[in-house]
């Protein structure tokens, strides 16, 4: 069994929206009350309250707050667990000698949503080629929320569901999404592969991908144009007084643009990695290290001029996020398609310094964009040479100290405890009678 996360945009009706907002408010209230309880118990009596202490009071709480019942007991427990995780993280950091922030109260407007930790209390129904419905609750009070899209798995077991609310900065409306983890048989994950090519790739900032045959793939034009626009907005804002009307307006524009850049970049990387995996039996590239990322960023500045440092910083920040994303997607997509993904060890192999013709090390500075070998006369663009070196490394393992590894998917994180064992709520029929 593999685990796959699928995310859907939800389209709740006005009344469903209201009800969902109400549920978030209740979850936030529970979170804050539980936090309050922990703080007071400690202040007044020096007692530490555990997750289980709080979980066991849930049935009693539900007796005088019946509106909590329809939220589902496991979802309520999950919100208490969320607080518990915040405390655990806090104590972990304290122990490590850091100075973390104490877990904070959250306003319901800022509370992002809630989670059903197991398949009870909801159901995903897929209809037609691209529509579906999410059912929350059961019986005549169930909420049937329309959603768009459908996942590609013919066979699956639902595992958990997270509903989250994000303010859409462009429309000012809240966007609800459902993020669902499915357990899927490995055979169902398999991707169709249409080609058997072997390709070396060097990811960079100047071109998003440089291939060993000299072809390149650029970031979408829209993204390239958005980056200078973002920088311009940030410069404008820097000239305004903090907190002024204009400052806030610009901040909103910046946030909106950031969000769109992130969305489109993810789209682009999804499309390109799928296409690459589909046509290749072997993909070779460098392992991903923070150093690789910043190096590519510096290498992208071709004609140093004014503000180069500043621009490079911004571009690096935004585009290098995409490298990590591309690597992650390549990893699971390659596994699904039966494509071999070879990750060369950068430090030992030195793909940008090594000659793909004679394997000698030819030192270059960062802004030398051409590879010209004094030993064999090999003459290539720098990035194409790197792509060829990693491909050769994948083909002939063992002939250099830089031989990389075939990427393997990380083992699945331990399955969240079985639903049954999570329910430790004890019915407290006697509690009120005492
Ligand atoms: Zn050479």
Boltz pocket constraint, residues with backbone or C-beta under 6 A from the ligand:
constraints:
  - pocket:
      binder: B
      contacts: [[A, 355], [A, 356], [A, 357], [A, 358], [A, 359], [A, 360], [A, 373], [A, 374], [A, 375], [A, 376], [A, 377], [A, 378]]
      max_distance: 6.0
